[in-house]
Every structure is written in structure tokens, then in C-alpha cells.
Amino acid sequence: METNKAPKYIFVTGGVTSSLGKGIVASSLGMLLEARGYRVTIQKLDPYINVDPGTLNPYEHGECYVTEDGAETDLDLGHYERFLNRATSRANSVTTGRIYQTVIEKERRGDYLGKTVQVVPHITNEIKRRIKLLGNTGDYDIIITEIGGTVGDIESLPYIETIRQLTWELGEHNSLVIHLTLVPYLAASGELKTKPTQHSVRTLMENGIHANVLVTRTEHHLPKDVKNKLALFCNVRKENVIECMDADTIYEVPFLLHEQNFDEVVLKGLDLPTDQEPNFTVWNKFLSNHKNPKNEIEIALVGKYVSLHDSYKSITEAFTHAAATCETNVKVRWVYSGDITEDNVGEQLKGVSGVLIAPGFGDRGILGKIIAANYARRNNIPTLGICLGMQIMAIEFARNVLGYEKADSAEMDLTTPYPVISLMEDQKDVSDKGGTMRLGNWKCNLTPNTKIEKIYNTTEILERHRHRYEFNNDFYNEFVEHNFIPVGKNPETELVEILEHNQHPFYIGVQFHPEYKSTVASPHPLFISFIEAALLNKQNDLLNATREKI
């Protein structure tokens, strides 16, 4: 449903507590509107002062998601892409740090002609400009803007004020505010309590914003009288009070909201047509396969941030997408690489059908990853290495096959005589950690008649990167001679992007992050092939076990 009209804006705020799931609600709404034929995108306004999440600790903030154009962003952008099957960009991610950095740079250049620079209007105007960037492209009918944090937070005040101004400027039916809150259940009294939501909405109103729709996170269904009470005291229509209960999977949330006419309520609020019925064909098939798997496998995810599963959010979601295609349930075994030793690796990986060597930075847990890669290679366990995971596979191979015992990455050991992984030449003099990496989409040419070429079914691909160190081409020929072959290279730089062992059922390392491109509608072929290889491995193990009993 294309239109030449100016886009409509939806703002999603949160109250009562953080981590209620604004990103999932925004993504679900986007998916529902897309299913009705509207062109939708979602952006995230984050109130932290970091310029971007690139230097944030994964233990604190979860994974850092990377867009096609190389922006390091909040993990919610991954949800946006997975639900909408539409790429985002650096325009979809805004932080307070980026806003203030831009305003200060303008002040230093004299752009404000010596005027006193203030939160209002200078900071709010910059936020407004960022919000409207996507709208100015003409590519979208509806732009959903998620505001991070909780209403009432000091950090969020400039964003709230900006929304107040924008909703007034845009005029009636051109914008809509959705407020996500918590309706807690008190077991002692057996009651759902609406007071926290009332206070949250009041705080929003004190800042000049009227919530048009309430989405309530709750552990129990909201009785009619509770919905009526929320509508009355929060000044919204009864049908605009939507409950959002926990679902078995986040991919069911759009349907739970659709059953309550959430998308229709929003479209009516924006004065947009609701006559086109949503098309859920792809999602229905995905959910049917996801809920009714014919097989089950266990894959070990070997990493250093496994205590916070959100650190590998895109990987686990890519497993979910690919597993549905394969009609298989993938159980992830979270293995902390720092716990793996030569003595216990067999026990740590016992019974798994595949091993994923996870990405990461720094030297903690590296030896455990090397031991795991060695075990998987020698025991013919399907293995996929991503980014640092590929580098680990290269180091392990150099040490145990090529005979270079002190082979290492220059990131871990600057004095290694065999830097199988080394720093890019153009980054050696860069000290700013936020500006040292190869980021975003890079081309890769695949060698014909290889596993990887058959997986992608093409010889030219584009994949997203987030790393600083590269495979050292000084070792290229030795790897080829010993069957761990560079089968993917960047056509412009000759940098190695993919290593594939041609004497192993599935032993592939990729320098890029395939998980970032996986969506519900387009599961990544590399994850599909990895799961298929793991399934075959499990079947062979069962067959061998049966033969041994006979």
C-alpha cells in the first residue's frame, strides 16, 4: 500500500519498570501493519550517553547489533529486522550521546551564531531532526519510534519533550502515542493492581503527552472491569486498552495483539484504511513448523558471555528461524569457554550434534574455545565458527595441524611468531576503540564447487562484519595444502572471509556475522545447512550406537 502522503508517526513509551518489552511490542505492531500492506520502519531512541553500543559490555547491555551500513546499535534493531524482514540503518538508531555530540560539534563550528545552547530548543530540535530523517526518504507510510527507558527517568526527559512538540506539530491523526506499562498481580490479595499504570500515565500527562493506546504487560488476563478502570482513569477508549501476556515465543506476540484488534485500533487512530486483511501466510507456516518439530538436536554454543543469553540474541533467533525450516527443535547448550579444559572437553560437549564457536573480543576464555574447536574437528562434529569463532578455528588448525605451537592472534599475543590472525594494516595506528573495526556489509566472492557455494547457491554474497583482526594471508597456501581452505574472499581487499575444511562433514568458519541477516521470512542458509548437518550427525550417531549393540 504505497502513498505519496507524508508518513504517520507512532511513538512507543514505557512506564512503571524497564525491560517490559517495548521492542517486541513495536516490532509486533510493525509486522501487523506490514501484513496489511503498509510500508513500515522502526527506530530506537536510547537515553544513554554512549555514542553507540559498540563499546558497551555485553553482560550489561546484551549483544551489539550491526546494520548494513555499519552502525553499531541496540539489540532491539535486530528484533525490528527479524519481524519486518526489512533492513535498518544508522538512521534507525539514536542515542543521547550522539545527539549531544552533534549539537556540541555545531556549537564549536559556530552554527548557532553565538546563541546560548540549551536542551530546549537545540537538543530537542536535533532529536526531532533525527526522528524525521526516515520520514524524509519517502520510503515509508508509517514510522514507529521506540523511546528507551521509562517515563519519569531524567535521561528520557528531552525525548518526551520532543514527542510533545512533534505530536502538536504533526496535528491530529498524524501521530499516535502507545504507552506500555505493567499491571502487577498481588498473590496475597489475588488482585491485579492498576495504580502503577495510573501513576505512569499521569507522569506522561504532566509532561504534556496523552497516551492514545495502553498496552499492559500482565501475568493474568485483564477482567472487563479492570480494563474499564484503566480506560477511565488513564483517559483512553476502552477498546484501546490492550493486554500483553507472556507467550511461549516472541513470534506469537503479534497474533495475541491482533486478536484484540491492536493493529486496527492504531490504524483508526491514524485515520488510515483498515479494509485490507493482513496476510500471515509466511508467519503461520513458520509458527506451525516451530511448534510441531519432527526432530530435535542439541547444539553447543561455546562462548564467553553465556551467562547473559541476550549477548548472543541474533544467533539464538537465527537458530529458531532455520530450525522451523528444518522442522527441528534446536536445544542450545550454553557452554562457558572459560570452563573447558583438555580433561573435560569430552564431557562438556558430550552428546551434542553440533558446535558453534561464538564471536567475542579479548583473551578471556580463548583457550577453551581452541580446545572445543580441536575436539569438534577431530571428532567430525559439525562446527560453525562466527567472527572470532573463525579465527579460533584458524589458530587451532595452525597449532595442531600445521605444527605452529605458538600460533595465535595478534589481538591476544602481540609477540606470537605465527600471527595467523593479524591486525588490518589501515587500523594499526588507530587507538579509538569505537573507530577501529570493519563494520557493515562487505562483498565476498565464493569459490565454485565448494560447500559454501552450494549453501548460498551463488558465488557473490554480501554479509555484515564487526571485527578488527583478519586472517593472515601469509599462511594462505599452507592452509590450502592441509585442506582447511579459504573459500570466500573480499574481491577488493583479498581478505579471507570464509574457511572450509574439505575433509570434514561440516567445519566452516566465517569472518562475518550471518545471524544478523536471518529473519522469520528469510532464514539464513548457513544456519539451515548447519542444522541439517547436525541432524545427519545425530542420525549417524544413533545408527552407530545401534550397530554396537547388535
N, C-alpha and C positions, 0 to 999 in steps of 0.2 A: 504494500500500500504506500505508494510514493506520493509526495505532495511538495509543492513549491512554497508552502507556507512556512513561517518561522517555526522552529521547533518548540514543543512544550517541555516544561521542566518539572521534574519531581524531586523533592528533597526528602531524604530519609534521615531522621534523627533518632537518638536513643535516650532512654531515661531509666532511672532507678538504679541500674547497675550496668557495668560494661560486659562485653562478651555475650550479649543476648542473641547475636546472630543477624545484625543488620546487613552484613554482606550476603548472607544466604537469602534473606527476605528480598533485598534489592535484586539479586540475581534471579530469584524465582519470579518476581514481577516482570523483569526484563524478558525472561523466557516466555511467559504467558502473553506478553504484548507482541513479541516476535512471532509467536504462533498464530496471532491474529493478523499478521501481515504488516505490522509496523516496524520501521527501522529504528532500532534502539541501541543506545550505548550507555555505559555506566562509568562514573568517575568517583574517585575516593578523595576526600579532603581529610588529611591526617593532621591532628593538632600538635604532634611532637616537633621539636626544634631541629631534629636531624634534617639535613637537606634531602636525604633519601634513606631507605632502609639498608643500603649497601654495606654499611659498617656496623649494623646492629647485630647483637648476639642472637643467634637462632634460638638459644634457650629462653630468651626473653620475649622474642617477637615472632618466632616461627620462621618459616622459610622466606627468603627474599626472592620475589618473583621477577622475571625479566621479560620485558615486552620486545616485540620485533625490532623496534627502533633503538633498543639498548637501554631503556630506562629500568633502573632497579626500583622495584615498587613493593607495596604491601601485598601479602598473600591473597587478599580479597580480590585483586585483579585476576588472579588465577580462577577464582570462582566465576567471575564475570565472563571470562572467555569460555570456560567449560560449559556454562549454562547457555550462553548466547551463540556459541560456535562462531564468534566474531573476534578478530584481533583487537587488542587495545594498543595504546601508545603512551608516550610520556605525557600527553595532554590529559590522560585519564587519571593521573596521579599527582596530587598536590600536597605539599607539606608546609607547615608553618615556617620551617627553616628555609625552604625555597622561596616562600613569599617575602620573608624579611630580607633574605639575601638580594632578591631582585629590587626591592624598594631601596635598600641601602646603596646598592650599585647606582641606581638612578639618582639618588641624592648626591652621591660623590661626583657624578658627572655633571651635576647642576641642572638636571631635568626639571626640578621643582622650582627653579629660579629663586632660590634662597628662602623659600617659604618654610615655616616650621613643619616638619614631617610628623604626622600623628597617625594613631590607629584608625581614626575616622577623620578624613576620608581616604588617606593614602593606602593603608593596609587593606581596608575593605574594598577599595577600588581595584587593587591588584587581585584580590580573591575573585571579585566579580569578573574581571577580565579573563582569569583562568577558567572560570566556570563556563563562560561564553565561547571559549576557543573552539570547543567541539561543535557548538551550535552554529558557528560562523562557516563551517565547512559545507553546509547544505546536504550532508550525508545522512542526517538523522531526523526522524519525526519526533522522537521523544528522548530526552536526556535525563537519566536518573543520577542524582548526586547524593552519595552517602557521606554523612559527616561523622568522622570518627569521634570516639569519646562519648561522654554523657552530658546531657543538658545540665547546666549548672557548674560544670568544670570551668575554671578560669581560662584554661587553654583554648576552650571552644568558643568563648565569647565573640571574638572577631568574626568567626564563621556564622554564628547565629545572627549577629547584626547584619552581616552581608545578605543572608537569606531574607531577613525582614525587608531590607531595601529592595531586593530583587523581586519578591512577591508583589510588592507595591508597584514597582516599575513595570512589571510584565502585565499586570492587570488581571481581572477576573477570568477564570477558566484557562489561563495560560501557564499556571503553575499550581502545584499541589504539594502539601506537606504531609508526610506519613510519619507518625511517631510510634516507635517500638518501645514497649515497656514490659515490666514484669508484674504479673498478678500472682503473688505468692500464696501458698496453701499452708495454713497453720493446722498441723495434725492434732494438736491438743484440743482445739475448739472445733475442728472439722470445717473450717471456713476458708473461702477464697477472699483475700483482702484487697480491696480496690484503692485504699488510701495512698499507697506509694505511687500509683499511676496518677491519681488526682493531683498530688503534690508535684509530680514531674510535669504534667500538663500545665499546671499553674505557673511553674517556673518558666516554661516556654512562653506562656501568655504574658508574663511580666516583661519578657524581652521583646514583646510586640509581635509574636508569631502565633497564629491559630492553626492547630493541627486539624487537618481535614479528615484524616483516617487514623484510627488507632489499631495497631497490631499488637496483640497481647501474648507474650510468652507465658505459658501456664502448664502445669503438670496435670490439670484436670479440665474437663470441658466446662466452659462458662455457662451456667444456667441462664435462662432468659432474663431473670430478674437482675442478675449481676451485669449482664450486657446493657440492660436498660439503665442501671445505675451509672455505669461508666459513660454512657451516652449523655445522660442528663448532666452529670457533674463535670464532664470534660467538654461539653458543648459540641458534640458531634452527632450526626444522624445515627439512629440505631443500626441501620444496615452497614454503617461504616466502622463498626466495631468488629474486628476480625480476630479470631483466636488462632494461635500458632503453637501447637503442641509438638513435643518431640516426636520425630519419625524414625523408622528403622534405618532409613538412609536419607541423606540431604536431598537426594534426587526425587523423593516423594513430596517434598515440601510444596513445590508449585501446584501439585494436584490437590493437596489439602487446602491450599488457599483458594484455588479455582472453585472448589466445591462450595465455598462461601461467597462466590461472585466477586472476589477481590479485584480481578482484572476489570470486570465490568464497572465496579464502583469507581475505580481510578479513571477509566475512560470517560464515564459520565461526568466526573469532577473536572475533567479537562475539556469537556464538550466535544468529544471525539466519537465517531461512529462505533457501535458495538455489534453491528449486524453480521460481520464476518466471523464465523465459527472458528475456534482455534484448531490447528492441525497438530495433533500429538502423535502421529504415526511413528516417527523415529523414537521418541521417548517411550511410548508404550512398548515397543519391541525391546528396547534396552531394559526397561524395568522388568518385563516378563522374563527375559533371559537372566537378569541379575537375581531375581527372586526364586527362579526354578533351575538352578545349575544341575547339569548332568554329571559333573565331575568335581573333584576337589583336590587341590595341591597346596603344598606349603612351600613358600619361598623365604629364604633368609635374607633380610635386609641388614647388611653389615655396615654400620656407621658409628659416628662418634656422638651424635646428637639424639640418640634413640629414646632418651628419657622424655623428650617432648616430641610426640609424633608429628605435630604440625611443622616441625623442621623439614620434613620430607613430604609435605602435603601433596604436592603435584605428582610425586612418584606413586603414592598410595592411590590417588584418584586415577592415575593412568592405568594402574593395575585393575581398578574397578571397571573402567571403560573397556579395556581389552578382554578382561575376564568374561564380561557379558557377551562379547562377540564369540568367544570360545565356549560359551555356556558352561563356565567353570567358576567355582568359588576359589578365590586365591586367599589363603590364610597367610598373613605376614608374620614371620618370626623375627622379632626385634632383637638383634644381636649387637651388643656394645663391643666395638672392635678393641677397646682397651682391656677387655676381659679374655681375649683369645690368645692362647699360647700354643706352642708346638705340642704340648702334652694334652691339651683339652680340645683342640680344634675338631677332632673327630666327634666328640660328644656335643660340642656347640652346634655342629652342622648335621648331626645325625638325623636321617630321615627326610631331609628337605629335598625337594625335587629341582630346585634352582637356587642360585645365589646372586644377589645384586650387591655389587660393591658401590656404596653410595658416595656422592660428592661431598666436598667439605674443604676446609682450609686448616693449615697448621699441622704440627707434627704429632699431636696427641693421638694415640690410637692407630698410628700408621703401621706399626709392626704387625698388629693384629689383622689389619686388612691384607697385608702382604701374605701372611700365613694362610688366611682364608682363601685368597686367590690361588695360592700354590696347591692347597688341598683340593679345590674345585677343579683346577686344571688337570691334576694327576688322576683324579677320580672320575673324570668325564662328566662332571655335573654342569649342566647349562649355566652359564655365567654371563651377566651383563654388567659392565663397568661404565659408570657415568662420570664424566669430567675427571675429578681426582681419581675416581674408580678406574678409568682407563690408564691413568698414569701409574697407579698402583700395579696394575696388571703388567705394564711395561717394565717397571722396576723389578718385580718378582721374576719375570722372564729373563731379564738381563742377569740377575743374580744366580738363578738356579738352572738355567739352560745355557746361556752364553758363558757362564763361569765368572762373571764380574761380581765377586762377593760384596764389594763396597759400592756397587751401583746404587744411585739414589737420585732424588730430585734436588735441584739447586735450592728449591724452597725449603727443604728440610736440612740439607747439608751443603753449605757453600764450598766446602773443601773436598767434596767427593771427586775422585779421579775419573769417575764414569758417570757424568751427569746425563743420564738417559732422558731426563726431563729438565729443561733449562728455561731461563727467562728469555722472553722475546727481546730482540735487540733494541727495539724502539722504546722499551719500557725500563731499561737498565738504569737510567738516570732520573726516573720519576719516583718521588718519595710520598706523594699524596695517595694514601690507600684507596680513596674513593675515585681516583682517576687513572688507575694502572691497568685496568682489565680490558680484555677483548669482550665486548658486550653486544647483544642483539643478534640479528640474522646475519649469517655468513654463508657463502656458497660452498658447496662441497661436490666434487666430481667422484663418482663411484666407479671402481674397476669392474668392467663387464664380466659376467660369468662367475660372480662370487656370491656368497650367501647374502651379503648386504645388498647387492644389486637386485637379487631376486626378492628380497624382503620389501624393498621400496618400489620395485618394478619400474625403475628409471635409473638413469646414470647421472642425473643432476638434481640435487636437493638443496633446500635452504633450512638451516636449523639455528636455534638460538644458543648463544655462548655466554659464559660468565666465568672467566678464568684469566690468569696472568701467565702461567707457565705452559710450555709446549713440548711435544715430543721432539727430541734432538735428532735431526736428520743425519748426523754423523754416524748413527747406529742403524740407519735405514737398511743397508744391504745385509747386515748380519741378521736382522730380524727376518728378512725375506728368506735368507738361506736356511733358517731354522723354523720356517712355516708359520711364524706369527707375523702376518703380512699387513702392511699399511694398504688398505683397500679404499680409502677415502681421503682426498687431499683438496685443500683450497686451491682453486685454479690460478689465483693471482699471487699468492704467497708461497705456495708449495708446502704449507704447513700440513702435517698429518692430522686428520680428523677422526679416522677410524682404524682400529687394529682388529684383525680377524684371524683366528687360528684355523688353518685349513685341515688339520688332522684331529679336530675336536668336534663333537656334535654341535655345540653352540658355545663359543668362547669369544665374545665380541666386546670391545671397549670403544666407547665413543667420547670424543672430547667435548661434544656439545651436550645440551640438555633436552632430549626428546620429550620428556614428560611435560614440558611447557606447552607443547603443541597438541596434546591429547585433549579431546573433548568428548562429550556424550555422543554427538553426531558423527565425530571423526576420530575414533580410537587410533592411537599411533601404531603403525605397522610393526615397529620394532618391539613394542610390548606384546603385541599379538603373537609374533613369532617366538618371542622368549617364552611365553606361556605355553605355546604349542610344543616347544622343545622340552619344557619341564614336564608336560603331560606325557610325552613319549618316554622321557626318562623314568617317570613313575611306573608306566606300564612295563618297561623293560625290567625294572627292579622287582616288580610283582611276579613277572614271568620267571626271572632267575630264582626268586625265592621258592616258587612252586617246583621248579626243576630240582632244587636242592633237597626238598622234602621227598620227592619221588626217588 
